[in-house]
Amino acid sequence: MKEYKEKVHEMLTTYKSEGINLLKRLVNERSVQNHEESVQAIVIEYLRSLGLQIDVWEPDINELRAHPAFVSTRETFKGSPNVVGLLRGSGGGRSLILNGHIDVVPEGDIAWWDSDPYEAVVKDGKVYGRGATDMKGGNVSMLLALKVLKELKVSLKGDVIFQSVIEEESGGAGTLSCILRGYKADGALIPEPTNMKIFPIQQGSAWFRIKVKGRSAHGGTRYEGVSAIEKAQKVLNHLNMLEKIRNEEITSPLYKNVPIPIPINVGKVSGGSWPSSVPDEVVLEGRLGIGPHESIHDAKKMVETSLLTLSEEDEWFALHPAEVSWFGAHWLPSEVEETHPLIKCLTDAYSLICKKEPTVEASPWGTDGGLLTNCAKTPAIIFGPGVTEVAHFPNEYIEIESVFQTAEIIALTMLDWCGVKE
């Protein structure tokens, strides 16, 4: 690997303008849900220039619905293709999936942006625009790494499978479709924005809805009613207590810098119908963090069982229990042992390029890595340029230097992991 370090660096330096222009082109495409086709056309064009074997398809909604890990509100994926580029190895080496999602979250209120979120701006060593850090910058890192190896005419022993997938922001249907299409490997790398930290563990999550019942009455005689808002406060207190209990089970040292490894977050509260009426229903919607040590089913069951004990502190809940349901998206948790050889390859490459040891932590959020690790039996490591603090925010940006550093690290990791034919 060391003998390729300078060659890889020199070649990537010559691709600086090309890489920036590619990132700008990707950011300029508004690839929100249902609008991914035009940006995928750019990816296809680039893969074709590299001479990779290309596979393009629209995920089959019926096939996906038959899989227990599938979540989506869509009725069709027409016009939303997945793209895979395959670099065949000579044989005898370990295979690697390079997975990146091409979809982005909506831009939100334009007034909060300093410039058009879909007209990429290069300023002070950064590229600004929606999706720059989450995660088109990481996708460009992967593509540049592949270009370097092709230009160096390196013959890898193991296959490299590049995946540009849709729907990660909505639950992972794109990556699940890749798995069902047969794409699996000995390891996977996902360059989500980790600030170039290595995440072998990632949190899962599921969205919940809790209906809290009260009894309506006139506000002037509110003592004749039961306020669902007051009962909802007891539910919120209970969830806080449950969060504490659940997090006491997390013992991995990789969580030492994560204050709450698996949070229970209530993000939406609605209820009541009239200022002069006692509210008879409040609905709480939120996100349940799921640890790498548990299944989604078990985590959900723990919440449901725990809420039944509310009747022990307030008899109202004995006849009117809080009703829990699960809706929308969920993300599978994932855990790869720190001793896994792919982590060593990645760590060695990082140390060689950055001249220091990488930070290895647990991820505070979920990615498609949970699907690859659990459903494809392909251990997935999360490592990439950009920081989560600007992802999904106005004026999203990515440091250009981190995109190219990550490309160097991925290129060297591929050489080490897949092996080079003599």
Salt bridges, closest charged atoms under 4 A:
GLU6 OE2 - LYS5 NZ 3.16
GLU18 OE2 - LYS147 NZ 3.62
GLU36 OE2 - ARG74 NH1 3.39
GLU45 OE2 - ARG25 NH1 3.06
ASP55 OD2 - ARG181 NE 2.80
GLU75 OE1 - ARG65 NH2 2.84
ASP103 OD1 - HIS101 ND1 3.20
GLU107 OE1 - ARG30 NE 3.14
ASP134 OD1 - HIS101 NE2 3.11
ASP134 OD2 - HIS392 NE2 2.96
ASP159 OD2 - ARG88 NH1 3.43
GLU167 OE2 - ARG74 NH1 3.03
GLU168 OE1 - HIS101 NE2 3.31
GLU169 OE2 - HIS101 NE2 3.93
GLU169 OE2 - HIS392 NE2 3.34
GLU192 OE2 - HIS101 NE2 3.36
GLU230 OE2 - ARG222 NH1 3.74
GLU248 OE2 - LYS244 NZ 3.04
GLU249 OE1 - HIS293 NE2 3.42
GLU281 OE2 - LYS213 NZ 2.67
GLU285 OE2 - ARG209 NE 2.78
GLU294 OE2 - ARG246 NH2 2.51
ASP298 OD1 - HIS297 ND1 3.32
GLU313 OE1 - HIS238 ND1 3.98
ASP314 OD2 - LYS231 NZ 2.66
ASP314 OD2 - LYS234 NZ 2.84
ASP348 OD2 - LYS344 NZ 2.71
GLU361 OE1 - LYS197 NZ 3.42
GLU396 OE1 - ARG130 NH1 2.68
GLU399 OE2 - LYS126 NZ 3.95
GLU408 OE2 - HIS9 ND1 2.89
